[in-house]
């Protein structure tokens, strides 16, 4: 048994990975089995309490990182945690679009987000595992990640928002062609059995709740294309990359119900995010130019907090009095007929 627990997996003893996965599974079980055993609408106050709990847990895990790995790695974990949580805010906007398009009632939204996080845990694990393998075998891949982040940040800065047309989403259209899909919801069920309109036989139909779940998973996969390279540009330690990603996403899903109502107040945060991506991508090149082994973790954490704090303050000031323009395009959220 000791051989299994202390065997190395992606650079860390297996018991450290088991500890983290155990914490996440316990949280999910407590969430579904106790906090949200029955379908109910999650209000802003409950959302904020849950989010504060998850943020405290994510920050508290940095103590475990400090205990087992070290102070420098703890700074990298905190930087990655903050960057991932902030980058994922755009994901909240997309989730709100998807729920609005399918007219998902608030009492069922948590169920979709809960099962969605299970997919995120697996998908992020695969992406991070592949990324860690590439980086360990080919160190020059980090420069590709860095250049990608710089280009993405510049594009985000100068290219305006494009309304998301969910009705034309190729994944949604593929599912509708290949599956039997109901037009209406059936409670909190993802699938129901109904008579086929042509044969009369009982067959399995997917509900709009399932379609919403699939599109949210696809959206997270798309956002991971930005966020995973961003975290690898901060640290190449797979344990820090994965744990910071999952803790940030767990907390953000809890915060969704509060953020969705005030997301327009953070409309201008995208400029801070674009600058942050450019900074993260530039760190590797700056370290090479300066002859450093790596960019100082303290500087990285401090600059990250400064950029994000400035972006939040500017966005809140700019959207004071209800201004801002972070509204959801009507064409994007018109429910399917």
HELIX and SHEET records of a PDB file:
HELIX    1   1 UNK A    2  UNK A    5  1                                   4    
HELIX    2   2 UNK A   14  UNK A   30  1                                  17    
HELIX    3   3 UNK A   31  UNK A   35  3                                   5    
HELIX    4   4 UNK A   44  UNK A   68  1                                  25    
HELIX    5   5 UNK A   71  UNK A   87  1                                  17    
HELIX    6   6 UNK A   89  UNK A  101  1                                  13    
HELIX    7   7 UNK A  106  UNK A  137  1                                  32    
HELIX    8   8 UNK A  141  UNK A  158  1                                  18    
HELIX    9   9 UNK A  166  UNK A  168  5                                   3    
HELIX   10  10 UNK A  170  UNK A  178  1                                   9    
HELIX   11  11 UNK A  208  UNK A  234  1                                  27    
HELIX   12  12 UNK A  238  UNK A  262  1                                  25    
HELIX   13  13 UNK A  263  UNK A  266  5                                   4    
HELIX   14  14 UNK A  269  UNK A  290  1                                  22    
HELIX   15  15 UNK A  297  UNK A  318  1                                  22    
HELIX   16  16 UNK A  320  UNK A  322  5                                   3    
HELIX   17  17 UNK A  330  UNK A  333  1                                   4    
SHEET    1   A 2 UNK A   8  UNK A   9  0                                        
SHEET    2   A 2 UNK A  12  UNK A  13 -1                                        
SHEET    1   B 2 UNK A 191  UNK A 195  0                                        
SHEET    2   B 2 UNK A 202  UNK A 206 -1                                        
END                                                                             
